[in-house]
Amino acid sequence: MAYKRTESKEDIKERVRARGKKFVSYKEGAELYSLGLHTFQQIAKDANAIYKVKSRVLVNTEIVDEYMEIFHERISLQEHTGNYAEGAVAQGTGL
């Protein structure tokens, strides 16, 4: 279920980074990373970035940032320029 953002993404990023805020709630994290709440919860769990303090769950943004780098895709020059056939021939796949 979608929810309405109460403050802008830039405001959240500024608040988190300016104060050196290392830990965020699920809701803040979802807004910060522009993800759905459930998706952010799953990523935080997969990254092992969850801290439970009494009944509160906090997420370490530094760990999430490192984990998210795993999914970073570099665009190769051949993809960027559209020269797929030349790249395929150079790689021996011969399109």
VEXLO-120069 format. One record per atom (N, C-alpha, C, O, CB): residue number from 1; residue in three letters; atom name; z, y, x. Coordinates in steps of 0.05 Angstrom, whole numbers, plus 5000, padded with zeros to 4 digits. Each point is the difference from the previous one (the first is absolute). Last residue first. Glycine has a CB too. Example, Ala and Ser with C-alpha at 12.3 -4.5 7.8 and 13.67 -1.06 7.14 Angstrom:
// residues 2
MIBA, 2, SER, N, 5142, 4955, 5257 .
MIBA, 2, SER, CA, 5001, 5024, 5016 .
MIBA, 2, SER, C, 5014, 5022, 4985 .
MIBA, 2, SER, O, 5004, 5022, 5010 .
MIBA, 2, SER, CB, 4953, 4965, 5014 .
MIBA, 1, ALA, N, 5042, 4898, 4982 .
MIBA, 1, ALA, CA, 5000, 5024, 4982 .
MIBA, 1, ALA, C, 5000, 5024, 5018 .
MIBA, 1, ALA, O, 5013, 5000, 5021 .
MIBA, 1, ALA, CB, 5012, 4977, 4941 .
//
This chain:
// residues 95
MIBA, 95, LEU, N, 4325, 4774, 5555 .
MIBA, 95, LEU, CA, 4995, 5005, 4972 .
MIBA, 95, LEU, C, 4970, 5005, 4995 .
MIBA, 95, LEU, O, 4992, 5004, 4977 .
MIBA, 95, LEU, CB, 5054, 5015, 5018 .
MIBA, 94, GLY, N, 5015, 4943, 5087 .
MIBA, 94, GLY, CA, 4972, 5003, 4992 .
MIBA, 94, GLY, C, 4995, 5003, 4971 .
MIBA, 94, GLY, O, 4989, 4982, 4987 .
MIBA, 94, GLY, CB, 5000, 4993, 5052 .
MIBA, 93, THR, N, 5088, 5008, 5028 .
MIBA, 93, THR, CA, 4999, 4988, 4973 .
MIBA, 93, THR, C, 4973, 5004, 4987 .
MIBA, 93, THR, O, 4993, 4985, 4982 .
MIBA, 93, THR, CB, 5055, 5024, 5013 .
MIBA, 92, GLY, N, 4987, 5023, 5094 .
MIBA, 92, GLY, CA, 4988, 4974, 4999 .
MIBA, 92, GLY, C, 4999, 4987, 4973 .
MIBA, 92, GLY, O, 4994, 4976, 4997 .
MIBA, 92, GLY, CB, 5021, 5019, 5048 .
MIBA, 91, GLN, N, 5015, 5095, 4986 .
MIBA, 91, GLN, CA, 5021, 4980, 5000 .
MIBA, 91, GLN, C, 4989, 4971, 4998 .
MIBA, 91, GLN, O, 5015, 4981, 5001 .
MIBA, 91, GLN, CB, 5015, 5052, 4977 .
MIBA, 90, ALA, N, 4913, 5043, 5021 .
MIBA, 90, ALA, CA, 5015, 5002, 5025 .
MIBA, 90, ALA, C, 5021, 4979, 5001 .
MIBA, 90, ALA, O, 5007, 4990, 5022 .
MIBA, 90, ALA, CB, 4985, 5059, 4979 .
MIBA, 89, VAL, N, 4960, 4958, 4920 .
MIBA, 89, VAL, CA, 4982, 4990, 5021 .
MIBA, 89, VAL, C, 5015, 5000, 5027 .
MIBA, 89, VAL, O, 4999, 4981, 5015 .
MIBA, 89, VAL, CB, 4960, 5035, 4960 .
MIBA, 88, ALA, N, 5085, 5023, 4952 .
MIBA, 88, ALA, CA, 4998, 4971, 4996 .
MIBA, 88, ALA, C, 4983, 4987, 5022 .
MIBA, 88, ALA, O, 5007, 4979, 5010 .
MIBA, 88, ALA, CB, 4998, 5028, 4940 .
MIBA, 87, GLY, N, 5002, 5088, 5047 .
MIBA, 87, GLY, CA, 5025, 4987, 5009 .
MIBA, 87, GLY, C, 4999, 4970, 4997 .
MIBA, 87, GLY, O, 5011, 4986, 5017 .
MIBA, 87, GLY, CB, 5014, 5055, 4969 .
MIBA, 86, GLU, N, 4902, 5008, 4982 .
MIBA, 86, GLU, CA, 5001, 5002, 5029 .
MIBA, 86, GLU, C, 5026, 4987, 5010 .
MIBA, 86, GLU, O, 4999, 4986, 5020 .
MIBA, 86, GLU, CB, 4974, 5057, 4979 .
MIBA, 85, ALA, N, 5017, 4962, 4908 .
MIBA, 85, ALA, CA, 4981, 4981, 5012 .
MIBA, 85, ALA, C, 5001, 5001, 5030 .
MIBA, 85, ALA, O, 5000, 4979, 5013 .
MIBA, 85, ALA, CB, 4971, 5026, 4947 .
MIBA, 84, TYR, N, 5082, 5057, 4990 .
MIBA, 84, TYR, CA, 5010, 4973, 4998 .
MIBA, 84, TYR, C, 4981, 4980, 5014 .
MIBA, 84, TYR, O, 5010, 4982, 5014 .
MIBA, 84, TYR, CB, 5013, 5030, 4943 .
MIBA, 83, ASN, N, 4995, 5093, 5038 .
MIBA, 83, ASN, CA, 4981, 4984, 5016 .
MIBA, 83, ASN, C, 5010, 4971, 5001 .
MIBA, 83, ASN, O, 5006, 4989, 5021 .
MIBA, 83, ASN, CB, 4982, 5051, 5007 .
MIBA, 82, GLY, N, 5055, 5042, 4932 .
MIBA, 82, GLY, CA, 4983, 4984, 4983 .
MIBA, 82, GLY, C, 4980, 4982, 5014 .
MIBA, 82, GLY, O, 4981, 4989, 4988 .
MIBA, 82, GLY, CB, 5024, 5046, 4979 .
MIBA, 81, THR, N, 5069, 5028, 5062 .
MIBA, 81, THR, CA, 4973, 5010, 5001 .
MIBA, 81, THR, C, 4981, 4984, 4982 .
MIBA, 81, THR, O, 4978, 5009, 4994 .
MIBA, 81, THR, CB, 5031, 5006, 5052 .
MIBA, 80, HIS, N, 5084, 4960, 4960 .
MIBA, 80, HIS, CA, 4999, 5029, 4994 .
MIBA, 80, HIS, C, 4972, 5011, 4999 .
MIBA, 80, HIS, O, 4993, 5016, 4983 .
MIBA, 80, HIS, CB, 5051, 4989, 5039 .
MIBA, 79, GLU, N, 4973, 4906, 5005 .
MIBA, 79, GLU, CA, 5005, 5003, 4971 .
MIBA, 79, GLU, C, 4998, 5029, 4992 .
MIBA, 79, GLU, O, 4989, 5006, 4978 .
MIBA, 79, GLU, CB, 5041, 4954, 5023 .
MIBA, 78, GLN, N, 4961, 5020, 5090 .
MIBA, 78, GLN, CA, 4977, 4989, 4985 .
MIBA, 78, GLN, C, 5004, 5002, 4970 .
MIBA, 78, GLN, O, 4981, 5005, 4985 .
MIBA, 78, GLN, CB, 5009, 4964, 5053 .
MIBA, 77, LEU, N, 5080, 5057, 5021 .
MIBA, 77, LEU, CA, 4978, 5019, 5001 .
MIBA, 77, LEU, C, 4976, 4990, 4984 .
MIBA, 77, LEU, O, 4987, 5015, 4986 .
MIBA, 77, LEU, CB, 5028, 5001, 5059 .
MIBA, 76, SER, N, 5081, 4950, 4926 .
MIBA, 76, SER, CA, 4984, 4998, 5024 .
MIBA, 76, SER, C, 4977, 5020, 4998 .
MIBA, 76, SER, O, 4993, 5009, 4978 .
MIBA, 76, SER, CB, 5019, 4943, 5028 .
MIBA, 75, ILE, N, 5088, 5050, 4950 .
MIBA, 75, ILE, CA, 4971, 5000, 4993 .
MIBA, 75, ILE, C, 4984, 5000, 5025 .
MIBA, 75, ILE, O, 5003, 5018, 5017 .
MIBA, 75, ILE, CB, 5006, 5007, 4939 .
MIBA, 74, ARG, N, 5093, 4935, 5022 .
MIBA, 74, ARG, CA, 4984, 5019, 5016 .
MIBA, 74, ARG, C, 4971, 4998, 4992 .
MIBA, 74, ARG, O, 4990, 4978, 4996 .
MIBA, 74, ARG, CB, 5043, 5019, 5043 .
MIBA, 73, GLU, N, 5063, 4982, 4908 .
MIBA, 73, GLU, CA, 4973, 4990, 5007 .
MIBA, 73, GLU, C, 4985, 5022, 5015 .
MIBA, 73, GLU, O, 4997, 5022, 4991 .
MIBA, 73, GLU, CB, 5003, 4948, 4969 .
MIBA, 72, HIS, N, 5109, 5001, 5014 .
MIBA, 72, HIS, CA, 4981, 5021, 5008 .
MIBA, 72, HIS, C, 4974, 4987, 5008 .
MIBA, 72, HIS, O, 4999, 4982, 5017 .
MIBA, 72, HIS, CB, 5039, 5047, 4998 .
MIBA, 71, PHE, N, 5045, 4927, 4959 .
MIBA, 71, PHE, CA, 4978, 5000, 4981 .
MIBA, 71, PHE, C, 4979, 5022, 5007 .
MIBA, 71, PHE, O, 4981, 5003, 4985 .
MIBA, 71, PHE, CB, 5050, 4980, 4980 .
MIBA, 70, ILE, N, 5051, 5005, 5084 .
MIBA, 70, ILE, CA, 4987, 4973, 5001 .
MIBA, 70, ILE, C, 4974, 5001, 4983 .
MIBA, 70, ILE, O, 4981, 4986, 5006 .
MIBA, 70, ILE, CB, 5064, 4991, 5000 .
MIBA, 69, GLU, N, 5017, 5096, 4994 .
MIBA, 69, GLU, CA, 4980, 5001, 5022 .
MIBA, 69, GLU, C, 4985, 4973, 5003 .
MIBA, 69, GLU, O, 4978, 5000, 5010 .
MIBA, 69, GLU, CB, 5050, 5035, 5013 .
MIBA, 68, MET, N, 5048, 4976, 4918 .
MIBA, 68, MET, CA, 4975, 5009, 4988 .
MIBA, 68, MET, C, 4977, 5001, 5021 .
MIBA, 68, MET, O, 4977, 4998, 4993 .
MIBA, 68, MET, CB, 5049, 5028, 4973 .
MIBA, 67, TYR, N, 5063, 4954, 5061 .
MIBA, 67, TYR, CA, 4988, 4978, 4986 .
MIBA, 67, TYR, C, 4973, 5007, 4988 .
MIBA, 67, TYR, O, 4981, 4984, 5001 .
MIBA, 67, TYR, CB, 5065, 5000, 4988 .
MIBA, 66, GLU, N, 5006, 5083, 5053 .
MIBA, 66, GLU, CA, 4991, 4980, 5020 .
MIBA, 66, GLU, C, 4985, 4977, 4986 .
MIBA, 66, GLU, O, 4979, 4991, 5009 .
MIBA, 66, GLU, CB, 5059, 5022, 5022 .
MIBA, 65, ASP, N, 5003, 5051, 4913 .
MIBA, 65, ASP, CA, 4977, 5012, 5015 .
MIBA, 65, ASP, C, 4989, 4980, 5020 .
MIBA, 65, ASP, O, 4975, 4997, 5002 .
MIBA, 65, ASP, CB, 5045, 5049, 4992 .
MIBA, 64, VAL, N, 5058, 4929, 4961 .
MIBA, 64, VAL, CA, 4977, 4999, 4982 .
MIBA, 64, VAL, C, 4975, 5011, 5014 .
MIBA, 64, VAL, O, 4979, 4989, 4998 .
MIBA, 64, VAL, CB, 5052, 5015, 4961 .
MIBA, 63, ILE, N, 5051, 5004, 5086 .
MIBA, 63, ILE, CA, 4991, 4972, 5000 .
MIBA, 63, ILE, C, 4975, 4997, 4982 .
MIBA, 63, ILE, O, 4982, 4985, 5007 .
MIBA, 63, ILE, CB, 5066, 4999, 5001 .
MIBA, 62, GLU, N, 4993, 5100, 4993 .
MIBA, 62, GLU, CA, 4989, 4995, 5026 .
MIBA, 62, GLU, C, 4989, 4971, 5002 .
MIBA, 62, GLU, O, 4979, 4995, 5012 .
MIBA, 62, GLU, CB, 5053, 5038, 5008 .
MIBA, 61, THR, N, 5015, 4998, 4902 .
MIBA, 61, THR, CA, 4972, 5008, 5001 .
MIBA, 61, THR, C, 4987, 4995, 5028 .
MIBA, 61, THR, O, 4976, 4996, 5001 .
MIBA, 61, THR, CB, 5035, 5039, 4965 .
MIBA, 60, ASN, N, 5069, 4915, 4977 .
MIBA, 60, ASN, CA, 4997, 5014, 5026 .
MIBA, 60, ASN, C, 4970, 5007, 5003 .
MIBA, 60, ASN, O, 4983, 4982, 5002 .
MIBA, 60, ASN, CB, 5057, 4993, 5019 .
MIBA, 59, VAL, N, 5020, 5011, 4887 .
MIBA, 59, VAL, CA, 4978, 4989, 5015 .
MIBA, 59, VAL, C, 4997, 5017, 5025 .
MIBA, 59, VAL, O, 4999, 5025, 4999 .
MIBA, 59, VAL, CB, 4978, 4958, 4959 .
MIBA, 58, LEU, N, 5105, 4989, 4963 .
MIBA, 58, LEU, CA, 4986, 5020, 5016 .
MIBA, 58, LEU, C, 4979, 4987, 5017 .
MIBA, 58, LEU, O, 5003, 4977, 5008 .
MIBA, 58, LEU, CB, 5038, 5052, 4992 .
MIBA, 57, VAL, N, 5027, 4953, 4908 .
MIBA, 57, VAL, CA, 4981, 4989, 5018 .
MIBA, 57, VAL, C, 4985, 5023, 5014 .
MIBA, 57, VAL, O, 4989, 5017, 4987 .
MIBA, 57, VAL, CB, 5005, 4941, 4985 .
MIBA, 56, ARG, N, 5107, 5027, 4973 .
MIBA, 56, ARG, CA, 4977, 5016, 5007 .
MIBA, 56, ARG, C, 4982, 4986, 5020 .
MIBA, 56, ARG, O, 5010, 4987, 5018 .
MIBA, 56, ARG, CB, 5017, 5055, 4973 .
MIBA, 55, SER, N, 5062, 4933, 4975 .
MIBA, 55, SER, CA, 4980, 4993, 4980 .
MIBA, 55, SER, C, 4974, 5016, 5005 .
MIBA, 55, SER, O, 4981, 4998, 4984 .
MIBA, 55, SER, CB, 5055, 4993, 4983 .
MIBA, 54, LYS, N, 5023, 4994, 5114 .
MIBA, 54, LYS, CA, 5013, 4996, 4974 .
MIBA, 54, LYS, C, 4978, 4993, 4980 .
MIBA, 54, LYS, O, 4987, 4980, 5003 .
MIBA, 54, LYS, CB, 5051, 5053, 5008 .
MIBA, 53, VAL, N, 4913, 4981, 5064 .
MIBA, 53, VAL, CA, 5026, 5014, 5003 .
MIBA, 53, VAL, C, 5013, 5000, 4972 .
MIBA, 53, VAL, O, 4992, 5016, 4983 .
MIBA, 53, VAL, CB, 4992, 5013, 5057 .
MIBA, 52, LYS, N, 4928, 4923, 5017 .
MIBA, 52, LYS, CA, 5015, 5001, 4975 .
MIBA, 52, LYS, C, 5028, 5011, 5006 .
MIBA, 52, LYS, O, 5015, 4989, 5016 .
MIBA, 52, LYS, CB, 4960, 4972, 4964 .
MIBA, 51, TYR, N, 4919, 5039, 5064 .
MIBA, 51, TYR, CA, 5029, 5002, 5006 .
MIBA, 51, TYR, C, 5014, 5003, 4973 .
MIBA, 51, TYR, O, 4994, 5017, 4984 .
MIBA, 51, TYR, CB, 4998, 5004, 5062 .
MIBA, 50, ILE, N, 4903, 4950, 4995 .
MIBA, 50, ILE, CA, 5019, 5004, 4978 .
MIBA, 50, ILE, C, 5028, 5001, 5011 .
MIBA, 50, ILE, O, 5008, 4983, 5015 .
MIBA, 50, ILE, CB, 4960, 4995, 4953 .
MIBA, 49, ALA, N, 4942, 5002, 5074 .
MIBA, 49, ALA, CA, 5010, 5027, 5003 .
MIBA, 49, ALA, C, 5021, 5008, 4979 .
MIBA, 49, ALA, O, 5006, 5023, 4996 .
MIBA, 49, ALA, CB, 4950, 4989, 5024 .
MIBA, 48, ASN, N, 4977, 4911, 5004 .
MIBA, 48, ASN, CA, 5028, 4996, 5006 .
MIBA, 48, ASN, C, 5014, 5027, 5005 .
MIBA, 48, ASN, O, 5015, 5002, 5019 .
MIBA, 48, ASN, CB, 4974, 4952, 5000 .
MIBA, 47, ALA, N, 4919, 5026, 4951 .
MIBA, 47, ALA, CA, 5005, 5013, 5026 .
MIBA, 47, ALA, C, 5028, 4995, 5010 .
MIBA, 47, ALA, O, 5007, 5008, 5022 .
MIBA, 47, ALA, CB, 4959, 5027, 4966 .
MIBA, 46, ASP, N, 5007, 4934, 4926 .
MIBA, 46, ASP, CA, 4984, 4986, 5020 .
MIBA, 46, ASP, C, 5005, 5011, 5028 .
MIBA, 46, ASP, O, 4999, 4985, 5020 .
MIBA, 46, ASP, CB, 4967, 5006, 4945 .
MIBA, 45, LYS, N, 5075, 5053, 4963 .
MIBA, 45, LYS, CA, 5012, 4974, 5004 .
MIBA, 45, LYS, C, 4985, 4984, 5021 .
MIBA, 45, LYS, O, 5012, 4988, 5017 .
MIBA, 45, LYS, CB, 5003, 5012, 4935 .
MIBA, 44, ALA, N, 4950, 5083, 5023 .
MIBA, 44, ALA, CA, 5026, 5004, 5013 .
MIBA, 44, ALA, C, 5014, 4974, 5006 .
MIBA, 44, ALA, O, 5012, 4996, 5021 .
MIBA, 44, ALA, CB, 4992, 5048, 4956 .
MIBA, 43, ILE, N, 4916, 4954, 4973 .
MIBA, 43, ILE, CA, 4994, 5007, 5027 .
MIBA, 43, ILE, C, 5027, 5003, 5016 .
MIBA, 43, ILE, O, 5002, 4991, 5022 .
MIBA, 43, ILE, CB, 4954, 5032, 4964 .
MIBA, 42, GLN, N, 5051, 4964, 4921 .
MIBA, 42, GLN, CA, 4990, 4975, 5014 .
MIBA, 42, GLN, C, 4995, 5006, 5029 .
MIBA, 42, GLN, O, 5007, 4983, 5017 .
MIBA, 42, GLN, CB, 4973, 5001, 4940 .
MIBA, 41, GLN, N, 5043, 5089, 4989 .
MIBA, 41, GLN, CA, 5023, 4981, 5002 .
MIBA, 41, GLN, C, 4992, 4975, 5016 .
MIBA, 41, GLN, O, 5015, 4991, 5017 .
MIBA, 41, GLN, CB, 5004, 5026, 4939 .
MIBA, 40, PHE, N, 4914, 5045, 5021 .
MIBA, 40, PHE, CA, 5017, 5009, 5022 .
MIBA, 40, PHE, C, 5024, 4982, 5004 .
MIBA, 40, PHE, O, 5007, 4995, 5023 .
MIBA, 40, PHE, CB, 4978, 5052, 4967 .
MIBA, 39, THR, N, 4958, 4933, 4938 .
MIBA, 39, THR, CA, 4986, 4996, 5025 .
MIBA, 39, THR, C, 5017, 5009, 5024 .
MIBA, 39, THR, O, 5002, 4986, 5020 .
MIBA, 39, THR, CB, 4954, 5020, 4956 .
MIBA, 38, HIS, N, 5076, 5011, 4937 .
MIBA, 38, HIS, CA, 5002, 4971, 5006 .
MIBA, 38, HIS, C, 4986, 4995, 5027 .
MIBA, 38, HIS, O, 5010, 4984, 5016 .
MIBA, 38, HIS, CB, 4990, 5005, 4935 .
MIBA, 37, LEU, N, 4995, 5100, 5016 .
MIBA, 37, LEU, CA, 5027, 4992, 5007 .
MIBA, 37, LEU, C, 5002, 4971, 5008 .
MIBA, 37, LEU, O, 5013, 4994, 5021 .
MIBA, 37, LEU, CB, 5003, 5040, 4946 .
MIBA, 36, GLY, N, 4893, 5017, 5051 .
MIBA, 36, GLY, CA, 5016, 4994, 4977 .
MIBA, 36, GLY, C, 5027, 4990, 5008 .
MIBA, 36, GLY, O, 5004, 4991, 5023 .
MIBA, 36, GLY, CB, 4954, 4998, 4952 .
MIBA, 35, LEU, N, 4993, 5079, 5090 .
MIBA, 35, LEU, CA, 4997, 4972, 4991 .
MIBA, 35, LEU, C, 5015, 4997, 4974 .
MIBA, 35, LEU, O, 5018, 5016, 4993 .
MIBA, 35, LEU, CB, 4977, 4967, 5054 .
MIBA, 34, SER, N, 4999, 5091, 5024 .
MIBA, 34, SER, CA, 4980, 5000, 4979 .
MIBA, 34, SER, C, 4993, 4972, 4990 .
MIBA, 34, SER, O, 4977, 4993, 4998 .
MIBA, 34, SER, CB, 5004, 5049, 5021 .
MIBA, 33, TYR, N, 5089, 4990, 5045 .
MIBA, 33, TYR, CA, 4977, 4984, 5010 .
MIBA, 33, TYR, C, 4977, 4999, 4979 .
MIBA, 33, TYR, O, 4980, 4986, 5005 .
MIBA, 33, TYR, CB, 5052, 4987, 5023 .
MIBA, 32, LEU, N, 5049, 5075, 4952 .
MIBA, 32, LEU, CA, 4993, 5008, 5027 .
MIBA, 32, LEU, C, 4975, 4987, 5010 .
MIBA, 32, LEU, O, 4983, 5012, 5013 .
MIBA, 32, LEU, CB, 5065, 4995, 4996 .
MIBA, 31, GLU, N, 4990, 4968, 4907 .
MIBA, 31, GLU, CA, 4987, 5026, 4999 .
MIBA, 31, GLU, C, 4991, 5009, 5028 .
MIBA, 31, GLU, O, 4978, 5011, 5002 .
MIBA, 31, GLU, CB, 5051, 5001, 4959 .
MIBA, 30, ALA, N, 5019, 4909, 5033 .
MIBA, 30, ALA, CA, 4975, 4996, 4986 .
MIBA, 30, ALA, C, 4985, 5026, 4998 .
MIBA, 30, ALA, O, 4975, 5001, 5003 .
MIBA, 30, ALA, CB, 5046, 4962, 4970 .
MIBA, 29, GLY, N, 5065, 5040, 5065 .
MIBA, 29, GLY, CA, 4981, 4987, 5017 .
MIBA, 29, GLY, C, 4973, 4996, 4987 .
MIBA, 29, GLY, O, 4979, 5003, 5012 .
MIBA, 29, GLY, CB, 5058, 4974, 5010 .
MIBA, 28, GLU, N, 5035, 5057, 4928 .
MIBA, 28, GLU, CA, 4991, 5020, 5019 .
MIBA, 28, GLU, C, 4979, 4988, 5019 .
MIBA, 28, GLU, O, 4980, 5013, 5006 .
MIBA, 28, GLU, CB, 5065, 5009, 4992 .
MIBA, 27, LYS, N, 4995, 4919, 4940 .
MIBA, 27, LYS, CA, 4984, 5020, 4986 .
MIBA, 27, LYS, C, 4989, 5021, 5020 .
MIBA, 27, LYS, O, 4977, 5007, 4998 .
MIBA, 27, LYS, CB, 5051, 4986, 4960 .
MIBA, 26, TYR, N, 5032, 4941, 5074 .
MIBA, 26, TYR, CA, 4974, 4988, 4993 .
MIBA, 26, TYR, C, 4982, 5021, 4987 .
MIBA, 26, TYR, O, 4976, 5002, 5007 .
MIBA, 26, TYR, CB, 5046, 4953, 4987 .
MIBA, 25, SER, N, 5048, 5087, 5070 .
MIBA, 25, SER, CA, 5003, 4981, 4978 .
MIBA, 25, SER, C, 4972, 4988, 4995 .
MIBA, 25, SER, O, 4980, 5010, 5011 .
MIBA, 25, SER, CB, 5059, 5016, 4969 .
MIBA, 24, VAL, N, 4988, 5007, 5120 .
MIBA, 24, VAL, CA, 4992, 5010, 4973 .
MIBA, 24, VAL, C, 5005, 4979, 4979 .
MIBA, 24, VAL, O, 5003, 4976, 5006 .
MIBA, 24, VAL, CB, 4962, 5054, 5015 .
MIBA, 23, PHE, N, 5058, 5000, 5091 .
MIBA, 23, PHE, CA, 5002, 4981, 4978 .
MIBA, 23, PHE, C, 4993, 5014, 4974 .
MIBA, 23, PHE, O, 5008, 5023, 4995 .
MIBA, 23, PHE, CB, 5027, 4952, 5030 .
MIBA, 22, LYS, N, 4964, 5073, 5057 .
MIBA, 22, LYS, CA, 4989, 4974, 5008 .
MIBA, 22, LYS, C, 4999, 4981, 4977 .
MIBA, 22, LYS, O, 4983, 4982, 5000 .
MIBA, 22, LYS, CB, 5034, 5026, 5046 .
MIBA, 21, LYS, N, 4985, 5102, 4972 .
MIBA, 21, LYS, CA, 5009, 4980, 4982 .
MIBA, 21, LYS, C, 4986, 4974, 5006 .
MIBA, 21, LYS, O, 4975, 4998, 4996 .
MIBA, 21, LYS, CB, 5034, 5037, 4968 .
MIBA, 20, GLY, N, 4990, 5057, 5075 .
MIBA, 20, GLY, CA, 5003, 4976, 5016 .
MIBA, 20, GLY, C, 5010, 4977, 4983 .
MIBA, 20, GLY, O, 5013, 4982, 5009 .
MIBA, 20, GLY, CB, 4996, 5046, 5031 .
MIBA, 19, ARG, N, 4965, 5061, 4931 .
MIBA, 19, ARG, CA, 5029, 4994, 5003 .
MIBA, 19, ARG, C, 5005, 4976, 5017 .
MIBA, 19, ARG, O, 5023, 4992, 5005 .
MIBA, 19, ARG, CB, 4984, 5027, 4950 .
MIBA, 18, ALA, N, 4904, 5009, 5030 .
MIBA, 18, ALA, CA, 5015, 5023, 5009 .
MIBA, 18, ALA, C, 5029, 4994, 5004 .
MIBA, 18, ALA, O, 5012, 5009, 5020 .
MIBA, 18, ALA, CB, 4955, 5020, 4957 .
MIBA, 17, ARG, N, 4973, 4904, 4986 .
MIBA, 17, ARG, CA, 4996, 5005, 5028 .
MIBA, 17, ARG, C, 5017, 5023, 5011 .
MIBA, 17, ARG, O, 5011, 4998, 5022 .
MIBA, 17, ARG, CB, 4943, 4985, 4972 .
MIBA, 16, VAL, N, 5050, 4994, 4913 .
MIBA, 16, VAL, CA, 5007, 4976, 5015 .
MIBA, 16, VAL, C, 4998, 5006, 5030 .
MIBA, 16, VAL, O, 5018, 4994, 5015 .
MIBA, 16, VAL, CB, 4965, 4977, 4948 .
MIBA, 15, ARG, N, 4991, 5096, 4976 .
MIBA, 15, ARG, CA, 5029, 4995, 4998 .
MIBA, 15, ARG, C, 5009, 4977, 5017 .
MIBA, 15, ARG, O, 5020, 5001, 5014 .
MIBA, 15, ARG, CB, 4979, 5016, 4940 .
MIBA, 14, GLU, N, 4909, 5003, 5040 .
MIBA, 14, GLU, CA, 5014, 5021, 5014 .
MIBA, 14, GLU, C, 5030, 4995, 5000 .
MIBA, 14, GLU, O, 5013, 5002, 5021 .
MIBA, 14, GLU, CB, 4951, 5030, 4966 .
MIBA, 13, LYS, N, 4982, 4910, 4962 .
MIBA, 13, LYS, CA, 4995, 4996, 5029 .
MIBA, 13, LYS, C, 5016, 5021, 5016 .
MIBA, 13, LYS, O, 5012, 4993, 5020 .
MIBA, 13, LYS, CB, 4942, 4988, 4971 .
MIBA, 12, ILE, N, 5046, 5030, 4917 .
MIBA, 12, ILE, CA, 5016, 4977, 5007 .
MIBA, 12, ILE, C, 4997, 4995, 5030 .
MIBA, 12, ILE, O, 5020, 4995, 5014 .
MIBA, 12, ILE, CB, 4974, 4985, 4940 .
MIBA, 11, ASP, N, 4954, 5088, 5010 .
MIBA, 11, ASP, CA, 5029, 5007, 4999 .
MIBA, 11, ASP, C, 5017, 4977, 5009 .
MIBA, 11, ASP, O, 5020, 5004, 5014 .
MIBA, 11, ASP, CB, 4970, 5029, 4949 .
MIBA, 10, GLU, N, 4918, 4952, 5027 .
MIBA, 10, GLU, CA, 5005, 5016, 5023 .
MIBA, 10, GLU, C, 5029, 5008, 5002 .
MIBA, 10, GLU, O, 5012, 5001, 5021 .
MIBA, 10, GLU, CB, 4941, 5016, 4977 .
MIBA, 9, LYS, N, 5017, 4937, 4926 .
MIBA, 9, LYS, CA, 5001, 4982, 5023 .
MIBA, 9, LYS, C, 5007, 5016, 5025 .
MIBA, 9, LYS, O, 5015, 4990, 5017 .
MIBA, 9, LYS, CB, 4952, 4978, 4961 .
MIBA, 8, SER, N, 5066, 5074, 4930 .
MIBA, 8, SER, CA, 4975, 4993, 5013 .
MIBA, 8, SER, C, 5004, 4982, 5024 .
MIBA, 8, SER, O, 5022, 5000, 5011 .
MIBA, 8, SER, CB, 4959, 5044, 4974 .
MIBA, 7, GLU, N, 5084, 4951, 4929 .
MIBA, 7, GLU, CA, 4994, 5020, 5020 .
MIBA, 7, GLU, C, 4975, 4991, 5015 .
MIBA, 7, GLU, O, 4992, 4977, 5000 .
MIBA, 7, GLU, CB, 5057, 5037, 5005 .
MIBA, 6, THR, N, 4979, 4936, 4922 .
MIBA, 6, THR, CA, 5016, 5024, 4994 .
MIBA, 6, THR, C, 4996, 5022, 5020 .
MIBA, 6, THR, O, 5005, 5023, 4994 .
MIBA, 6, THR, CB, 5028, 4947, 4985 .
MIBA, 5, ARG, N, 4902, 4947, 4979 .
MIBA, 5, ARG, CA, 5012, 5010, 5025 .
MIBA, 5, ARG, C, 5015, 5026, 4994 .
MIBA, 5, ARG, O, 4989, 5018, 4987 .
MIBA, 5, ARG, CB, 4974, 4961, 5041 .
MIBA, 4, LYS, N, 5019, 4940, 4902 .
MIBA, 4, LYS, CA, 4991, 5026, 5007 .
MIBA, 4, LYS, C, 5015, 5010, 5025 .
MIBA, 4, LYS, O, 5025, 4998, 5001 .
MIBA, 4, LYS, CB, 4964, 5012, 4951 .
MIBA, 3, TYR, N, 4984, 4885, 5023 .
MIBA, 3, TYR, CA, 5020, 5020, 4994 .
MIBA, 3, TYR, C, 4990, 5027, 5010 .
MIBA, 3, TYR, O, 4983, 5001, 5018 .
MIBA, 3, TYR, CB, 5054, 4965, 4986 .
MIBA, 2, ALA, N, 4925, 4928, 4964 .
MIBA, 2, ALA, CA, 4998, 5024, 5016 .
MIBA, 2, ALA, C, 5023, 5019, 4992 .
MIBA, 2, ALA, O, 5011, 4999, 4978 .
MIBA, 2, ALA, CB, 4939, 4996, 5024 .
MIBA, 1, MET, N, 5046, 4895, 4995 .
MIBA, 1, MET, CA, 5000, 5023, 4983 .
MIBA, 1, MET, C, 5000, 5025, 5018 .
MIBA, 1, MET, O, 5016, 5002, 5019 .
MIBA, 1, MET, CB, 5008, 4973, 4944 .
//
